[in-house]
Amino acid sequence: MLTSTLSAQPLSDAFLEKILLKNPEWFSEILKNPNARGVQIMYTKIDRTRRNEPRFTTYRYNVDKNKYFYPASTVKLPAVLLAFEKLNQLNKPGLDKFTPMYTEAARPEQTAVTADPSAENGLPSVAHYARKVLLVSDNDAFNRLYEFIGQEEFNEKLRKKGYLDTRIRHRLELPMSAENNRYTNPVRFEKNGKVIYQQPLAYADKVETPSSPIRLGKGYVKDGQLVNEPFDFTEKNYFALEDQHKLLKAIFFPETLEPSERFDLKPDDYKFLYRYMSQLPMETSYPENYSEDYNDSYVKFFIFGNSKKRMPRHIRVFNKVGDAYGYLLDNAYIVDFERGIEFMLTAVIDCNENQIYNDDTYAYDSVGFPFMANLGEAIFEYEMNRKKRRRPDLSRYEVEYDK
């Protein structure tokens, strides 16, 4: 029989545990020992006033900023916001997210970019990199935004906005040392043969570091050989669950945050985010191959997991997922335009059952994706059945898609 530990937990944890307990066929193994799977969940219930102003009630389950998990691709979402903000604050005539951006190489480990065949005009830009990040979580696109922002500026800007448990230390999927990741490429923006803005090679003098070393697991694979000692995450990125959840408010409800916590974005930037955070590969014209290579749920873990089925178009998941080193994450604002449902949900689960890193034997398919799909479904079902005084006006988030 599945037992509960409600009396020993904070009320917010107890609320979410009640929802999990209603579905023992989905969550019994998780509930027996959530720490074994590194499960952390945040759910925000949203109610609207007569003026359609949101009122939030946030619940947490097993959330602890001191329990490290690798954030994987979830770090790409703040990169998009900071890149847009940087362009806006540069405030140069002719410079915006669609202006062609050319990345140069000033060090041996760096690479240059002068063209992007996947873009409609064949040229790289902040907008096209952001599009690729949000649609299919492209790693190179994130790296180019990271290089434009700069490591030190990336961290300082987030910290000033209140993201105190976030550390961005490196590019993704590139075997660069911590020192080399402190250097970011020269960048120039050029239009009609004219340089509009040029940025030299940058170096991060200040580095965000954890208070103590982070070493996890029993071993890891390096150069095809098993090393029987914990894997070192000390110099890896970190993006705490509460910081991720807060970022959703900054995107979808910026007016509810203090001005100092908001990103300096234009109305068109928000519209861009709403469009590409929810757009499906099948609805995408550029890059053209997305409609052929990716199914609807490719980066929509909540509710849909890794299903190959067509997603209902009245349900939109505005999100950013991550999966690496066995950690599976999703950070989402979920809307059902037909039923008038909206909520925010953020979660992580550790699928590294043997505690060996880099061996590519993670239980994503058997544990991770089912958990994410079932968690999203359980919260969605609760939202369908709970009584609301007012139906929300969600027209702000309805956008046109490519096709």
Order of alpha helices (4+ residues) and beta strands (2+ residues): alpha-alpha-beta-beta-alpha-beta-alpha-alpha-alpha-beta-alpha-beta-beta-beta-beta-beta-beta-beta-beta-beta-alpha-alpha-alpha-beta-beta-beta-beta-alpha
